[in-house]
Amino acid sequence: MFGFEYYSPTKVIFGKGTENQAGELVKAYGAKKVLIHYGGKSAVKSGLIDRVKASLDAAGVAHVELGGVVPNPHLSKVREGIALGKKEGIDFILAVGGGSTIDSSKAISYGLAEPEKDVWELFEKKRTAQKFLPIASVLTIAAAGSETSNSCVITNEETKEKRSYNDDIARPKFAIMNPELTMTLPDYQTESGCTDIMMHTMERYFTQGGNMEITDEIAEGLLRTVMKYAKILHHDPTNYEARAEIMWSGSLAHNGLTGCGNDGGDFASHMLEHEMGGMFDVTHGAGLAAIWPSWARYVYKNCLPRFVRYATHVMGVTPGETDEKTALKGIEAMEDFYHEIGMPVNFKELGIAPTDEQIKEMADSCARASGGHKGSAKDLYPEDMIAIYRMANQE
Amino acid sequence: MFGFEYYSPTKVIFGKGTENQAGELVKAYGAKKVLIHYGGKSAVKSGLIDRVKASLDAAGVAHVELGGVVPNPHLSKVREGIALGKKEGIDFILAVGGGSTIDSSKAISYGLAEPEKDVWELFEKKRTAQKFLPIASVLTIAAAGSETSNSCVITNEETKEKRSYNDDIARPKFAIMNPELTMTLPDYQTESGCTDIMMHTMERYFTQGGNMEITDEIAEGLLRTVMKYAKILHHDPTNYEARAEIMWSGSLAHNGLTGCGNDGGDFASHMLEHEMGGMFDVTHGAGLAAIWPSWARYVYKNCLPRFVRYATHVMGVTPGETDEKTALKGIEAMEDFYHEIGMPVNFKELGIAPTDEQIKEMADSCARASGGHKGSAKDLYPEDMIAIYRMANQE
């Protein structure tokens, strides 16, 4: 067991119609002029943006808009937001969307709070942030957990680098969560979200030593819950109860709670996927599902007790003759679950076919972004990353 | 399932030696002059107060001290703290102790932030707080959860009223949690703490309708964890791992997490115990253990599905022929657990013997403090409260 810090100050307002509280909430946090940041046209067409604007108007808070955030959000859009924010004198950013929009908002906030510095330096790990403009969200996709997390992932389209910067200074002030807003999401996006949610907790679960029992209990309960309701949503996408369970689990999976007492987590699967996302622009959660089984088979012998516990406590596997067999049954059960919700378990099913040259390029980039190596279940070096990418490419 | 707000902004610093960070932390929150508030002499004798003072000195933060907080903390001590705080120009309160000391600190903070008003009015529900002085804690007892909660319970010794006031404004800035600091606690206090921790989650578990699966999973995992390590500490009080599991569970049990999506919780057992604490000055957790079985047997038929789930998911009971039998087996298993950790299950074992007159007085006071009635599993009126007190008095 390790010492830890836990800090999750974001106020959550959860339930039907809560988006109509946006105006009074930003006002309570002192906002004078808000940047409403969003992604595609669905938020506009559905009337959500209009409802949020009406709520801000009713509270007497000025606002401007910037749409067009894409999945794997782009640095160019961040720069556009910073320029707009400077010009308009923005003092609060309200993200209306999912993780991409929230991450784009966080990056814009970094840029506006320290306007004399280049924001990409943070993602290159050349400096740390000293200031941050307050942000909050009206969440429309349950997946990234960015609505309460300290993390932010941006893709530099020019260099094809997908990079993260994590800082507690960026924890959002509040998160408005109305499960109904996620109901129109296509199934593939919903299930990618469920996969991402689970992976945020799994990254903290498969570690070397030190996990607390209370943390394991919470993690396992969360994983069982997400699996249960992901399966329901695959067939019944407008089930409010299921949407609510997934949405709240999505925040708890990544606000730090499921890692208390561990060694900081593994997060190799996320780093491996970031390269796939940077090079092929795949949906993040689907990319995680496509890499995880190969990662798991490559590392499980180094972290056998955790894989055995996962198999029995989360996947409901009956222990096999040996711990190794039990662990492998757990990985197979996970693949079955991915298939059951329409997720890929390798590159072919994901729809990508990197050349060996591209695999080496992704591994090099991944290692560079990780300071040379990454992982806790097994510490991965470039040759390990290449091997895992190749496994995912061959199956 | 109900909509909800979740807000737990307290920063947790958990692990060995973390009390030495007190100075830099209060400084980071802008403190100029700190009131160090504590209970008995053990915090002084153990050298903890000296370590905290040294940490404040090293950070260049001025401080004054006020000890003498007692269990079921007194309004008179709160008034003493307010007077001292005014005189000394205190701008931050650091509680070094358990729930009583933290609650006393919260009440002093209410008084100092609005010095022209009488603080007891809050507990009489005559007004709500508009301001609060920042507080934080170095926790030495795992029990009340006050280190991250919004609640505060104070006893007016003159009127023998034990009253609570809950307000998010009072959430502490940070909580320093070093499990080693709890190791010298007498076993009875340790196990009373474990009982209190469990009850904070059980109060949110036994409700009418609406509990979310993710909330139930977290609650059940937390209860299993506390039971496991409470039994270990009964025989091995210096087990660091067990102390850590209990300490972190204590915060999670009462920061709101285990109630997300429910109807606000039951909390009748707490209200019933508050009267026992006000009249007889019993240890809070032991008082809860002494009243809960009678409460449970009185209400279980009104909330049968929850009692059945509790029996099977938490107490590991094999389902009986009927749901009623399963529920009763769960209550019996809970009594066995209380006995295993040295806790009472009725008034006789608790060491009190109220007269029927006193029982009626407690019930009247309890109903008055609850706005006439209290409870979710079953809504209790004065006659119900009398019946439960009598059951606990007879067994």
Interface residues (C-beta under 8 A of the other chain):
Chain A: M1 F2 G3 F4 E5 Y6 Y7 S8 P9 K11 V12 I13 F14 G15 K16 T18 M212 E213 I214 E217 I218 E220 G221 L222 R224 T225 K228 Y229 Y240 E241 A244 E245 W248 S249 L252 L257 C260 G261
Chain B: M1 F2 G3 F4 E5 Y6 Y7 S8 P9 K11 V12 I13 F14 G15 K16 T18 M212 E213 I214 E217 I218 E220 G221 L222 R224 T225 K228 Y229 Y240 E241 A244 E245 W248 S249 L252 L257 C260 G261
